[in-house]
Amino acid sequence: MTVTVLAIIEPDVKPAPPLAKVMNERLVRFAKELQDTHLKGLETVEPLFDDVVIYIGYNSKYSVRWQIVNDVPASIETEVADQCAKLGYIKWKTMAFGVINKS
């Protein structure tokens, strides 16, 4: 299984410019560590050609939050949730990414 973790920098959560640079670099580092270290075991999960894509970002209180953005088996979602919980990350509470409200 291919594991991809992407750091999402949201325009709504914008600290002062010097802090923003540090926070964004930190988020990118967290994404790489989650992908390369904490979720490395998922690379050997069958079927090997499947993907799991995870977004991480900050909430308004600068806590790291995560969300799986593609369909994966429940066992994979549980493993990601467990690893993120160990790191102190919280589940991203949105319905869908990229949805535009037309009302």
C-alpha positions in Angstrom: 0.0 0.0 0.0 1.3 3.4 -0.9 1.1 5.9 2.0 1.0 9.6 1.2 0.7 12.3 3.9 0.3 15.9 2.8 0.6 19.0 4.9 -2.3 21.3 4.2 -1.6 25.0 4.9 -5.0 26.7 5.3 -5.4 30.4 4.6 -7.9 30.7 7.5 -5.3 29.7 10.1 -2.7 32.4 9.7 -0.3 33.3 12.5 2.1 36.2 12.3 4.6 35.8 9.4 7.7 34.7 11.3 5.6 32.2 13.3 3.8 31.0 10.1 7.1 30.0 8.5 8.1 27.9 11.6 4.6 26.4 11.9 4.5 25.4 8.3 7.9 23.9 8.3 6.9 22.0 11.5 3.8 20.7 9.8 5.7 19.5 6.7 8.1 17.7 9.0 5.2 16.0 10.9 3.8 14.9 7.6 7.1 13.3 6.5 7.6 11.6 9.9 4.0 10.3 9.9 4.5 8.9 6.4 8.0 7.6 6.6 8.1 6.4 10.3 4.8 5.9 12.0 2.8 4.5 9.0 5.7 2.6 7.4 4.1 -0.7 8.3 1.2 0.0 6.0 3.5 -0.3 3.0 3.4 -4.1 3.3 -0.4 -4.3 3.6 -2.1 -6.1 0.7 -3.1 -5.2 -1.9 0.2 -3.4 -2.5 -1.2 -1.2 -5.3 -3.8 0.5 -3.1 -3.3 4.0 -1.6 -4.0 5.8 1.6 -3.9 9.6 1.4 -3.9 11.6 4.6 -4.1 15.3 5.0 -2.7 17.0 8.2 -3.1 20.6 9.1 -3.7 22.9 12.0 -7.0 23.8 13.6 -7.7 27.3 14.9 -5.9 26.5 18.2 -2.8 25.1 16.3 -3.4 21.5 17.2 -2.4 19.1 14.5 -5.4 17.4 12.9 -5.6 14.6 10.3 -8.1 13.2 7.8 -8.0 10.3 5.4 -9.2 11.6 2.0 -9.8 8.5 0.0 -11.7 5.2 0.6 -9.7 2.7 2.6 -10.7 -0.5 4.5 -11.7 0.0 8.1 -8.6 -1.7 9.4 -6.4 0.9 7.6 -8.4 3.7 9.0 -8.1 2.2 12.5 -4.3 1.9 12.2 -4.0 5.5 11.0 -6.3 6.7 13.8 -4.2 4.8 16.4 -0.9 6.1 15.2 -2.2 9.7 15.0 -3.7 9.4 18.5 -0.3 8.3 19.8 1.2 11.4 18.4 -1.6 13.6 19.9 -3.1 14.5 16.6 -6.9 15.0 16.5 -9.4 13.9 13.8 -10.3 16.5 11.3 -14.0 17.1 11.6 -15.1 18.1 8.2 -17.5 16.4 5.8 -15.5 16.6 2.6 -12.5 18.5 1.1 -12.9 20.6 -1.9 -16.6 21.0 -1.6 -17.9 24.5 -2.6 -21.0 25.7 -0.8 -23.2 27.3 -3.5 -25.8 28.8 -1.2 
